[in-house]
Amino acid sequence: MWSTFFVTDEEGRTVGPGTPGVAGGPVPGGPAQGAGGLASLMSGRSTFGGNKRRRTTSTGHAMSEAQEGKIKLAFFVAIVGVVLTVLGVGTEFWVELAPPKSFYNNQTCLTAHYGLWKGCTKTLWVSDIDPERESCGPAELAGESNCTYFKFFTTGENAVMFQKTTQKNLNVAAAMLALFSLFLMVMGAICITMALSKEILFFLKPASVCFILSGVLVLLSLLVFHQSVLAFLASNHTVPLHHELSWSVSCIGCAGAVLIVGGILFLLLALPYSPWQKCLPHKDSSS
């Protein structure tokens, strides 16, 4: 006794009846109908998968490999700025202070350097100093060093070096700006991590704001610190001092610029269109 069964696709739609009794045999209506059913089934699968891929991309939640690579590259630029900021904030070579090497009329002279958190004094041998250099230093020379943390944040006392007094309000303001910039860097890094893990481009916008603001605050902290140094030098003129900004300040300045550039890159990647295509429209070769 012959039986008839029907072939259905993945969505439950009937494509065509199968061969009575033997699978794969001719169906009523000729072999064209069976071939058409198989073609319909294959095209249905292909169309279903293609529509799914297009819907995922058009929602804006998924990103291509090229977009992901650009985001990682911009993130690397921002990380460089973060590392430079941490290096500059954590070291005490923001400014070097040096009296004339013959000021004490001795075989040794005293130099000092300090940053946001602590200051150091170092005793150097005059014979080790470059003869053409008039002031004591530089601080990188070998000598007996003594470092102490500032008491701005504990007892509120000002520091005294070379009979000059620091201005704690300016020093505290510079330190707070640097700490707040580090907080913004952490928030920006979290946003980028969410954007890469969840494939949501929206997180690039708050990340760009965080990194740009952190770069501005880092540069502002540098300016406030420089004002504190000028106020420190003007507090007493008994001991003549030569001052120069050291390598920690270079790290901070470069970090501020790199962070701003990284934030701008994230902002460009968050735009719904390419700014290069908007400014330089592609011209058809035939025209």
Backbone as CSV, one residue per row, in Angstrom:
resi,resn,N_x,N_y,N_z,CA_x,CA_y,CA_z,C_x,C_y,C_z
1,MET,0.864,-1.185,0.000,0.000,0.000,0.000,0.898,1.231,0.000
2,TRP,0.615,2.138,-0.870,1.444,3.327,-1.033,1.013,4.431,-0.073
3,SER,1.973,5.186,0.440,1.683,6.312,1.357,2.373,7.570,0.829
4,THR,1.848,8.693,1.219,2.375,9.984,0.754,2.834,10.800,1.958
5,PHE,4.032,11.387,1.860,4.500,12.279,2.932,4.951,13.581,2.272
6,PHE,5.033,14.613,3.103,5.354,15.959,2.611,6.673,16.417,3.210
7,VAL,7.395,17.188,2.411,8.668,17.760,2.840,8.421,19.194,3.287
8,THR,8.895,19.540,4.469,8.728,20.896,5.005,10.091,21.516,5.227
9,ASP,10.119,22.869,5.193,11.372,23.566,5.442,11.500,23.864,6.930
10,GLU,12.520,24.701,7.297,12.790,24.971,8.703,11.684,25.767,9.372
11,GLU,10.907,26.529,8.619,9.837,27.332,9.192,8.504,26.614,9.194
12,GLY,8.485,25.323,8.827,7.247,24.545,8.884,6.368,24.662,7.662
13,ARG,6.851,25.305,6.601,6.049,25.444,5.385,6.236,24.223,4.506
14,THR,5.167,23.754,3.892,5.205,22.576,3.024,5.817,22.949,1.692
15,VAL,6.874,22.232,1.342,7.558,22.496,0.076,6.977,21.626,-1.030
16,GLY,6.790,20.368,-0.776,6.232,19.493,-1.799,6.071,18.083,-1.263
17,PRO,5.191,17.293,-1.824,5.020,15.920,-1.356,6.168,15.046,-1.808
18,GLY,6.501,14.082,-0.985,7.558,13.147,-1.325,7.025,12.034,-2.206
19,THR,7.861,11.105,-2.575,7.503,9.987,-3.448,6.717,8.956,-2.665
20,PRO,5.595,8.517,-3.199,4.838,7.485,-2.501,5.666,6.224,-2.399
21,GLY,5.942,5.858,-1.180,6.610,4.587,-0.915,8.113,4.686,-0.938
22,VAL,8.716,5.467,-1.825,10.168,5.528,-1.957,10.596,6.972,-1.795
23,ALA,11.530,7.201,-0.868,11.988,8.568,-0.632,12.834,9.020,-1.799
24,GLY,12.653,10.243,-2.180,13.435,10.812,-3.273,12.861,10.525,-4.620
25,GLY,11.680,9.860,-4.758,11.071,9.554,-6.048,10.363,10.741,-6.609
26,PRO,9.792,10.613,-7.817,9.084,11.729,-8.459,7.819,12.051,-7.702
27,VAL,7.458,13.282,-7.704,6.247,13.757,-7.035,5.217,14.045,-8.091
28,PRO,3.949,14.063,-7.699,2.908,14.416,-8.658,3.143,15.804,-9.198
29,GLY,3.058,15.904,-10.491,3.309,17.184,-11.135,4.637,17.198,-11.840
30,GLY,5.454,16.078,-11.757,6.692,16.010,-12.530,7.891,16.339,-11.680
31,PRO,9.048,16.025,-12.191,10.274,16.291,-11.454,10.569,17.761,-11.277
32,ALA,9.990,18.610,-12.101,10.246,20.047,-11.968,9.746,20.564,-10.636
33,GLN,8.579,19.974,-10.183,8.021,20.446,-8.924,8.920,20.048,-7.764
34,GLY,9.469,18.822,-7.806,10.366,18.390,-6.742,11.641,19.214,-6.719
35,ALA,12.185,19.476,-7.917,13.382,20.305,-7.978,13.117,21.710,-7.487
36,GLY,11.915,22.222,-7.842,11.563,23.564,-7.378,11.423,23.609,-5.870
37,GLY,10.875,22.504,-5.290,10.744,22.480,-3.835,12.095,22.461,-3.151
38,LEU,13.032,21.661,-3.715,14.365,21.615,-3.138,15.069,22.970,-3.265
39,ALA,14.929,23.608,-4.430,15.526,24.932,-4.627,14.926,25.946,-3.670
40,SER,13.575,25.818,-3.457,12.913,26.737,-2.533,13.412,26.537,-1.120
41,LEU,13.630,25.252,-0.773,14.128,24.966,0.568,15.531,25.543,0.760
42,MET,16.407,25.338,-0.237,17.770,25.860,-0.127,17.806,27.376,-0.119
43,SER,16.977,27.982,-0.962,16.938,29.443,-0.988,16.345,29.997,0.285
44,GLY,15.410,29.245,0.877,14.839,29.712,2.142,15.870,29.743,3.243
45,ARG,16.724,28.733,3.292,17.779,28.734,4.294,18.748,29.879,4.072
46,SER,19.163,30.046,2.800,20.122,31.104,2.507,19.541,32.476,2.810
47,THR,18.283,32.683,2.437,17.661,33.977,2.670,17.507,34.247,4.146
48,PHE,17.155,33.189,4.907,16.966,33.361,6.336,18.277,33.792,7.007
49,GLY,19.357,33.111,6.663,20.652,33.466,7.250,21.109,34.843,6.830
50,GLY,20.909,35.188,5.564,21.328,36.503,5.080,20.556,37.628,5.735
51,ASN,19.233,37.452,5.895,18.448,38.486,6.553,18.873,38.654,7.995
52,LYS,19.205,37.565,8.647,19.629,37.642,10.033,20.918,38.433,10.172
53,ARG,21.880,38.205,9.269,23.134,38.942,9.338,22.923,40.424,9.064
54,ARG,22.055,40.732,8.129,21.817,42.138,7.819,21.107,42.838,8.958
55,ARG,20.184,42.150,9.629,19.479,42.776,10.736,20.435,43.058,11.898
56,THR,21.374,42.141,12.152,22.314,42.347,13.244,23.216,43.545,12.981
57,THR,23.629,43.714,11.746,24.503,44.829,11.418,23.758,46.147,11.391
58,SER,22.526,46.145,10.927,21.791,47.398,10.774,21.330,47.958,12.101
59,THR,21.297,47.163,13.163,20.860,47.687,14.444,21.895,48.602,15.072
60,GLY,23.152,48.483,14.677,24.202,49.311,15.236,24.847,48.722,16.469
61,HIS,24.345,47.590,16.965,24.921,46.976,18.153,26.124,46.112,17.825
62,ALA,26.230,45.649,16.619,27.377,44.833,16.233,28.366,45.691,15.465
63,MET,29.619,45.316,15.533,30.647,46.073,14.843,31.468,45.114,13.987
64,SER,31.975,45.644,12.919,32.792,44.831,12.024,34.193,44.681,12.599
65,GLU,34.973,43.809,11.974,36.340,43.614,12.428,37.184,44.871,12.215
66,ALA,36.883,45.605,11.152,37.623,46.842,10.905,37.341,47.875,11.994
67,GLN,36.055,48.012,12.393,35.721,48.940,13.463,36.372,48.530,14.778
68,GLU,36.349,47.243,15.058,36.957,46.760,16.296,38.463,47.023,16.312
69,GLY,39.117,46.849,15.165,40.543,47.132,15.089,40.850,48.609,15.306
70,LYS,40.030,49.491,14.747,40.235,50.924,14.938,40.026,51.321,16.398
71,ILE,39.022,50.729,17.043,38.770,51.038,18.451,39.936,50.578,19.319
72,LYS,40.461,49.406,19.038,41.603,48.908,19.812,42.836,49.780,19.604
73,LEU,43.015,50.272,18.384,44.156,51.146,18.121,44.022,52.461,18.888
74,ALA,42.820,53.049,18.871,42.593,54.282,19.633,42.720,54.026,21.136
75,PHE,42.306,52.847,21.578,42.432,52.491,22.993,43.896,52.372,23.391
76,PHE,44.710,51.861,22.490,46.156,51.773,22.765,46.750,53.177,22.932
77,VAL,46.314,54.118,22.097,46.792,55.499,22.235,46.398,56.068,23.594
78,ALA,45.151,55.817,24.005,44.708,56.312,25.300,45.475,55.655,26.447
79,ILE,45.774,54.361,26.320,46.521,53.665,27.366,47.918,54.254,27.514
80,VAL,48.534,54.650,26.414,49.844,55.308,26.486,49.741,56.591,27.319
81,GLY,48.672,57.362,27.093,48.470,58.561,27.896,48.257,58.260,29.363
82,VAL,47.534,57.183,29.657,47.302,56.794,31.055,48.616,56.406,31.730
83,VAL,49.440,55.627,31.032,50.720,55.202,31.600,51.628,56.407,31.865
84,LEU,51.673,57.348,30.931,52.489,58.545,31.131,51.975,59.375,32.304
85,THR,50.662,59.435,32.468,50.096,60.180,33.588,50.455,59.548,34.918
86,VAL,50.312,58.238,35.010,50.658,57.538,36.251,52.144,57.705,36.563
87,LEU,52.990,57.645,35.544,54.425,57.815,35.745,54.758,59.217,36.242
88,GLY,54.094,60.212,35.658,54.370,61.577,36.083,53.813,61.897,37.457
89,VAL,52.593,61.466,37.741,51.969,61.767,39.028,52.673,61.041,40.169
90,GLY,53.154,59.844,39.917,53.760,59.055,40.982,55.201,59.378,41.283
91,THR,55.851,60.227,40.506,57.255,60.564,40.735,57.370,61.988,41.260
92,GLU,58.538,62.306,41.822,58.740,63.605,42.472,59.727,64.492,41.720
93,PHE,59.894,64.257,40.430,60.810,65.070,39.635,60.028,66.073,38.784
94,TRP,59.162,66.833,39.431,58.415,67.864,38.719,59.253,69.124,38.554
95,VAL,59.954,69.520,39.598,60.782,70.721,39.552,62.049,70.459,40.361
96,GLU,63.154,71.012,39.881,64.439,70.921,40.573,64.851,72.316,41.026
97,LEU,65.294,72.411,42.271,65.723,73.670,42.868,67.198,73.551,43.226
98,ALA,67.976,74.554,42.855,69.416,74.483,43.095,69.960,75.881,43.366
99,PRO,70.599,76.080,44.515,71.316,77.339,44.755,72.651,77.324,44.016
100,PRO,73.372,78.419,43.967,74.718,78.403,43.366,75.610,77.408,44.094
101,LYS,76.439,76.697,43.359,77.260,75.646,43.974,78.307,76.198,44.931
102,SER,78.609,77.486,44.815,79.569,78.108,45.741,78.877,78.893,46.851
103,PHE,77.590,78.716,46.987,76.842,79.514,47.964,77.239,79.144,49.394
104,TYR,77.492,77.852,49.640,77.813,77.412,50.992,79.322,77.423,51.278
105,ASN,80.144,77.763,50.293,81.598,77.809,50.463,82.115,76.510,51.088
106,ASN,81.697,75.412,50.509,82.048,74.104,51.043,82.327,73.165,49.883
107,GLN,82.785,71.960,50.207,83.022,70.966,49.177,81.746,70.294,48.694
108,THR,80.660,70.537,49.395,79.358,69.977,49.015,78.356,71.095,48.814
109,CYS,77.314,70.792,48.099,76.208,71.732,47.901,74.898,70.968,48.002
110,LEU,73.825,71.692,48.149,72.511,71.093,48.391,71.577,71.423,47.236
111,THR,70.884,70.408,46.732,69.864,70.581,45.703,68.589,69.896,46.156
112,ALA,67.471,70.236,45.537,66.181,69.677,45.939,65.307,69.482,44.716
113,HIS,64.391,68.559,44.825,63.377,68.337,43.785,62.128,67.794,44.466
114,TYR,60.979,68.147,43.937,59.732,67.684,44.532,58.643,67.584,43.474
115,GLY,57.572,66.905,43.860,56.424,66.719,42.972,55.136,67.039,43.707
116,LEU,54.110,66.233,43.464,52.807,66.490,44.079,52.716,65.980,45.507
117,TRP,53.489,64.947,45.827,53.278,64.262,47.101,54.452,64.386,48.068
118,LYS,55.670,64.477,47.566,56.819,64.530,48.468,57.955,65.320,47.833
119,GLY,58.877,65.748,48.699,60.047,66.490,48.259,61.313,65.817,48.758
120,CYS,62.382,65.993,48.015,63.655,65.356,48.347,64.770,66.393,48.282
121,THR,65.683,66.308,49.212,66.906,67.106,49.191,68.087,66.156,49.010
122,LYS,69.097,66.595,48.298,70.249,65.754,48.010,71.527,66.579,48.160
123,THR,72.490,65.993,48.841,73.796,66.616,49.016,74.760,66.082,47.952
124,LEU,75.335,66.985,47.188,76.222,66.608,46.087,77.628,67.140,46.340
125,TRP,78.595,66.465,45.795,79.969,66.930,45.831,80.184,67.937,44.706
126,VAL,80.784,69.049,45.049,81.016,70.097,44.052,81.946,69.593,42.960
127,SER,82.856,68.712,43.303,83.798,68.190,42.309,83.107,67.333,41.250
128,ASP,81.927,66.795,41.575,81.195,65.978,40.608,80.361,66.808,39.640
129,ILE,80.198,68.090,39.912,79.352,68.952,39.092,80.163,69.489,37.916
130,ASP,79.497,69.677,36.816,80.138,70.221,35.625,80.743,71.590,35.949
131,PRO,82.003,71.814,35.648,82.618,73.113,35.977,81.919,74.302,35.322
132,GLU,81.307,74.077,34.171,80.626,75.183,33.495,79.240,75.471,34.077
133,ARG,78.773,74.610,34.958,77.469,74.808,35.575,77.630,75.679,36.823
134,GLU,76.836,76.725,36.929,76.934,77.651,38.053,76.137,77.170,39.267
135,SER,75.040,76.486,39.047,74.197,76.055,40.158,74.510,74.623,40.539
136,CYS,74.059,74.215,41.713,74.252,72.855,42.180,73.315,71.918,41.420
137,GLY,73.817,70.743,41.113,72.980,69.805,40.376,73.716,69.224,39.171
138,PRO,72.987,68.444,38.381,71.561,68.108,38.488,71.288,67.073,39.572
139,ALA,70.003,66.832,39.825,69.615,65.939,40.908,69.908,64.478,40.604
140,GLU,70.219,64.148,39.345,70.494,62.757,38.990,71.881,62.301,39.450
141,LEU,72.729,63.247,39.886,74.063,62.869,40.342,73.980,62.074,41.640
142,ALA,75.008,61.279,41.874,75.048,60.469,43.098,75.293,61.364,44.302
143,GLY,74.559,61.091,45.377,74.688,61.868,46.599,73.750,61.351,47.668
144,GLU,73.868,61.926,48.842,73.019,61.524,49.967,71.670,62.213,49.841
145,SER,70.603,61.421,49.770,69.261,61.942,49.529,68.380,61.737,50.757
146,ASN,67.467,62.668,50.980,66.518,62.597,52.082,65.155,63.057,51.565
147,CYS,64.185,62.152,51.572,62.855,62.440,51.029,61.812,62.370,52.133
148,THR,60.880,63.294,52.111,59.773,63.327,53.074,58.490,63.673,52.330
149,TYR,57.384,63.075,52.772,56.088,63.377,52.189,55.568,64.708,52.728
150,PHE,54.887,65.427,51.868,54.287,66.687,52.289,53.140,66.432,53.268
151,LYS,52.921,67.387,54.145,51.849,67.284,55.141,50.628,68.114,54.754
152,PHE,50.511,68.394,53.438,49.358,69.165,52.980,48.050,68.438,53.276
153,PHE,48.065,67.114,53.092,46.842,66.326,53.138,46.583,65.721,54.518
154,THR,47.502,65.904,55.454,47.324,65.346,56.806,47.126,66.455,57.834
155,THR,48.211,67.134,58.193,48.114,68.198,59.197,47.893,69.572,58.576
156,GLY,48.032,69.678,57.251,47.828,70.955,56.588,49.004,71.903,56.696
157,GLU,50.189,71.390,57.037,51.368,72.239,57.176,52.033,72.460,55.818
158,ASN,52.615,73.651,55.673,53.398,73.951,54.493,54.807,73.399,54.651
159,ALA,55.432,73.113,53.526,56.815,72.638,53.539,57.768,73.820,53.383
160,VAL,58.932,73.709,54.012,59.947,74.767,53.962,61.216,74.174,53.372
161,MET,61.696,74.769,52.301,62.944,74.375,51.659,63.703,75.629,51.259
162,PHE,64.977,75.681,51.635,65.820,76.841,51.338,65.189,78.132,51.863
163,GLN,64.613,78.050,53.062,63.972,79.185,53.735,62.782,79.734,52.945
164,LYS,62.265,78.954,52.041,61.084,79.345,51.272,59.926,78.415,51.646
165,THR,58.720,78.943,51.581,57.539,78.206,52.027,56.623,77.935,50.841
166,THR,56.142,76.705,50.784,55.215,76.324,49.710,53.824,76.907,49.970
167,GLN,53.030,76.977,48.922,51.634,77.410,49.013,50.754,76.168,48.916
168,LYS,50.268,75.703,50.068,49.589,74.411,50.106,48.294,74.407,49.291
169,ASN,47.624,75.549,49.191,46.362,75.579,48.442,46.590,75.245,46.966
170,LEU,47.630,75.816,46.387,47.933,75.533,44.992,48.424,74.102,44.808
171,ASN,49.236,73.628,45.743,49.738,72.255,45.637,48.609,71.232,45.767
172,VAL,47.693,71.477,46.690,46.560,70.561,46.867,45.651,70.599,45.641
173,ALA,45.443,71.789,45.077,44.599,71.901,43.886,45.210,71.132,42.716
174,ALA,46.520,71.244,42.536,47.168,70.503,41.451,47.046,68.999,41.662
175,ALA,47.203,68.535,42.906,47.089,67.103,43.184,45.666,66.602,42.968
176,MET,44.670,67.381,43.381,43.283,66.959,43.211,42.892,66.899,41.733
177,LEU,43.378,67.838,40.947,43.103,67.799,39.505,43.717,66.556,38.868
178,ALA,44.917,66.197,39.303,45.564,65.002,38.762,44.799,63.738,39.157
179,LEU,44.331,63.666,40.401,43.578,62.489,40.843,42.245,62.373,40.117
180,PHE,41.557,63.488,39.921,40.283,63.447,39.215,40.476,63.057,37.754
181,SER,41.591,63.481,37.167,41.866,63.062,35.789,42.089,61.548,35.715
182,LEU,42.761,60.966,36.718,42.934,59.518,36.748,41.595,58.795,36.885
183,PHE,40.687,59.367,37.676,39.351,58.779,37.801,38.612,58.778,36.465
184,LEU,38.730,59.860,35.717,38.087,59.920,34.401,38.724,58.924,33.436
185,MET,40.014,58.703,33.547,40.665,57.705,32.695,40.132,56.309,32.977
186,VAL,39.918,56.000,34.254,39.365,54.692,34.606,37.951,54.542,34.050
187,MET,37.142,55.577,34.150,35.780,55.520,33.611,35.804,55.360,32.092
188,GLY,36.709,56.056,31.425,36.818,55.905,29.981,37.256,54.515,29.578
189,ALA,38.189,53.933,30.338,38.627,52.565,30.041,37.493,51.564,30.228
190,ILE,36.656,51.780,31.240,35.499,50.896,31.454,34.525,50.994,30.279
191,CYS,34.299,52.199,29.789,33.390,52.377,28.645,33.921,51.669,27.399
192,ILE,35.216,51.769,27.152,35.784,51.098,25.982,35.701,49.588,26.143
193,THR,35.947,49.088,27.350,35.829,47.651,27.593,34.409,47.165,27.342
194,MET,33.417,47.946,27.760,32.023,47.590,27.505,31.704,47.629,26.021
195,ALA,32.260,48.621,25.320,32.000,48.721,23.885,32.564,47.526,23.133
196,LEU,33.745,47.050,23.534,34.354,45.918,22.846,33.702,44.588,23.226
197,SER,33.313,44.441,24.484,32.737,43.169,24.924,31.281,43.020,24.504
198,LYS,30.506,44.103,24.615,29.086,44.063,24.264,28.814,44.467,22.820
199,GLU,29.839,44.945,22.121,29.723,45.395,20.727,28.664,46.482,20.579
200,ILE,28.730,47.474,21.485,27.808,48.606,21.464,28.633,49.874,21.244
201,LEU,28.454,50.485,20.099,29.243,51.663,19.745,28.868,52.890,20.561
202,PHE,27.732,52.872,21.233,27.304,54.043,22.004,28.288,54.388,23.111
203,PHE,28.968,53.373,23.666,29.893,53.620,24.766,31.116,54.414,24.319
204,LEU,31.334,54.555,23.021,32.471,55.349,22.560,32.287,56.835,22.866
205,LYS,31.047,57.297,22.897,30.798,58.723,23.159,31.180,59.119,24.581
206,PRO,30.666,58.432,25.625,31.131,58.812,26.973,32.616,58.567,27.179
207,ALA,33.178,57.561,26.508,34.620,57.318,26.634,35.419,58.489,26.065
208,SER,34.981,59.022,24.922,35.689,60.156,24.330,35.627,61.375,25.245
209,VAL,34.468,61.603,25.867,34.343,62.739,26.796,35.267,62.560,27.994
210,CYS,35.330,61.340,28.533,36.179,61.074,29.698,37.654,61.305,29.379
211,PHE,38.112,60.818,28.246,39.529,60.948,27.920,39.898,62.385,27.562
212,ILE,39.015,63.096,26.872,39.315,64.494,26.550,39.366,65.337,27.817
213,LEU,38.394,65.152,28.710,38.396,65.907,29.964,39.595,65.553,30.832
214,SER,39.969,64.281,30.849,41.130,63.894,31.650,42.405,64.542,31.120
215,GLY,42.545,64.618,29.787,43.701,65.294,29.227,43.732,66.769,29.562
216,VAL,42.573,67.413,29.516,42.504,68.840,29.869,42.840,69.044,31.338
217,LEU,42.342,68.174,32.216,42.628,68.306,33.642,44.099,68.063,33.947
218,VAL,44.725,67.141,33.219,46.156,66.904,33.413,46.964,68.150,33.063
219,LEU,46.644,68.777,31.951,47.349,70.006,31.569,47.044,71.142,32.540
220,LEU,45.801,71.204,33.018,45.447,72.229,33.997,46.189,72.004,35.318
221,SER,46.348,70.752,35.707,47.129,70.449,36.908,48.568,70.912,36.761
222,LEU,49.108,70.746,35.568,50.481,71.199,35.309,50.609,72.714,35.433
223,LEU,49.615,73.435,34.916,49.645,74.898,35.014,49.532,75.365,36.463
224,VAL,48.646,74.733,37.237,48.488,75.104,38.644,49.766,74.816,39.422
225,PHE,50.409,73.688,39.125,51.657,73.368,39.811,52.738,74.397,39.487
226,HIS,52.794,74.827,38.248,53.796,75.836,37.884,53.546,77.140,38.630
227,GLN,52.291,77.502,38.822,51.983,78.692,39.610,52.402,78.522,41.067
228,SER,52.262,77.305,41.586,52.687,77.061,42.966,54.205,77.183,43.103
229,VAL,54.935,76.773,42.080,56.387,76.915,42.113,56.787,78.392,42.104
230,LEU,56.124,79.175,41.271,56.429,80.614,41.235,56.104,81.283,42.558
231,ALA,54.990,80.877,43.188,54.647,81.427,44.499,55.654,80.991,45.557
232,PHE,56.144,79.778,45.458,57.160,79.287,46.389,58.451,80.088,46.264
233,LEU,58.884,80.376,45.051,60.120,81.135,44.853,59.979,82.582,45.320
234,ALA,58.777,83.115,45.239,58.565,84.507,45.632,58.341,84.676,47.127
235,SER,58.267,83.581,47.873,57.984,83.695,49.306,59.175,84.236,50.086
236,ASN,60.406,84.031,49.610,61.594,84.514,50.312,62.732,84.627,49.296
237,HIS,63.489,85.713,49.402,64.584,85.950,48.464,65.946,85.882,49.146
238,THR,66.024,85.266,50.329,67.295,85.183,51.034,68.276,84.296,50.291
239,VAL,67.808,83.146,49.853,68.667,82.191,49.142,68.322,82.245,47.659
240,PRO,69.260,82.634,46.800,68.973,82.628,45.363,68.865,81.191,44.855
241,LEU,67.840,80.926,44.093,67.593,79.573,43.593,67.424,79.580,42.089
242,HIS,67.992,78.572,41.496,67.730,78.299,40.077,66.747,77.141,40.008
243,HIS,65.683,77.310,39.271,64.661,76.255,39.181,64.454,75.870,37.722
244,GLU,64.146,74.612,37.511,63.823,74.114,36.174,62.863,72.928,36.306
245,LEU,61.914,72.867,35.401,60.975,71.757,35.377,61.685,70.508,34.882
246,SER,61.382,69.380,35.512,62.119,68.152,35.242,61.309,67.194,34.371
247,TRP,61.773,65.938,34.283,61.206,64.983,33.328,59.791,64.536,33.698
248,SER,59.401,64.602,34.945,58.018,64.245,35.299,57.017,65.185,34.637
249,VAL,57.395,66.451,34.537,56.529,67.420,33.865,56.427,67.100,32.380
250,SER,57.513,66.624,31.784,57.461,66.217,30.372,56.485,65.066,30.170
251,CYS,56.510,64.112,31.099,55.557,62.998,31.011,54.121,63.498,31.116
252,ILE,53.875,64.437,32.025,52.526,64.953,32.209,52.061,65.725,30.976
253,GLY,52.934,66.543,30.421,52.554,67.297,29.226,52.240,66.395,28.052
254,CYS,53.096,65.394,27.811,52.831,64.443,26.724,51.563,63.641,26.988
255,ALA,51.333,63.282,28.250,50.136,62.509,28.589,48.861,63.299,28.287
256,GLY,48.850,64.578,28.633,47.667,65.386,28.347,47.367,65.458,26.855
257,ALA,48.403,65.655,26.045,48.194,65.715,24.598,47.733,64.382,24.034
258,VAL,48.337,63.280,24.495,47.967,61.960,23.989,46.531,61.608,24.385
259,LEU,46.127,61.950,25.603,44.766,61.655,26.047,43.726,62.431,25.224
260,ILE,44.019,63.667,24.921,43.086,64.457,24.105,42.985,63.872,22.704
261,VAL,44.118,63.473,22.133,44.096,62.849,20.805,43.300,61.544,20.842
262,GLY,43.510,60.729,21.873,42.745,59.494,21.992,41.252,59.737,22.123
263,GLY,40.861,60.746,22.900,39.444,61.071,23.014,38.840,61.538,21.706
264,ILE,39.589,62.312,20.931,39.097,62.766,19.624,38.931,61.579,18.674
265,LEU,39.859,60.622,18.737,39.731,59.428,17.890,38.470,58.638,18.233
266,PHE,38.171,58.481,19.518,36.944,57.788,19.918,35.709,58.549,19.448
267,LEU,35.764,59.875,19.490,34.635,60.672,19.027,34.407,60.502,17.535
268,LEU,35.480,60.443,16.760,35.350,60.224,15.319,34.805,58.835,15.008
269,LEU,35.234,57.843,15.783,34.730,56.481,15.559,33.268,56.333,15.960
270,ALA,32.786,57.196,16.857,31.388,57.116,17.290,30.433,57.796,16.322
271,LEU,30.952,58.562,15.366,30.082,59.243,14.414,29.396,58.228,13.504
272,PRO,28.142,58.488,13.104,27.438,57.542,12.229,27.949,57.527,10.801
273,TYR,28.820,58.458,10.452,29.369,58.510,9.100,30.866,58.786,9.207
274,SER,31.570,58.521,8.143,32.998,58.769,8.120,33.252,60.237,7.801
275,PRO,34.003,60.946,8.651,34.263,62.371,8.353,35.072,62.570,7.089
276,TRP,35.906,61.582,6.734,36.693,61.721,5.502,35.794,61.660,4.276
277,GLN,34.798,60.765,4.293,33.873,60.703,3.170,32.978,61.934,3.112
278,LYS,32.725,62.540,4.270,31.895,63.752,4.286,32.660,64.954,3.743
279,CYS,33.934,65.045,4.106,34.744,66.183,3.645,35.294,65.977,2.254
280,LEU,35.632,64.719,1.927,36.200,64.403,0.610,35.320,63.374,-0.051
281,PRO,34.234,63.789,-0.679,33.332,62.814,-1.316,34.038,62.054,-2.417
282,HIS,33.683,60.787,-2.545,34.304,59.934,-3.567,33.745,60.297,-4.943
283,LYS,34.639,60.494,-5.888,34.240,60.832,-7.239,34.255,59.594,-8.116
284,ASP,33.194,59.458,-8.880,33.103,58.309,-9.772,34.166,58.426,-10.864
285,SER,34.838,57.313,-11.156,35.905,57.343,-12.153,35.385,57.655,-13.558
286,SER,34.115,57.284,-13.832,33.556,57.544,-15.141,33.272,59.011,-15.384
287,SER,33.038,59.783,-14.284,32.745,61.195,-14.447,34.035,62.015,-14.517
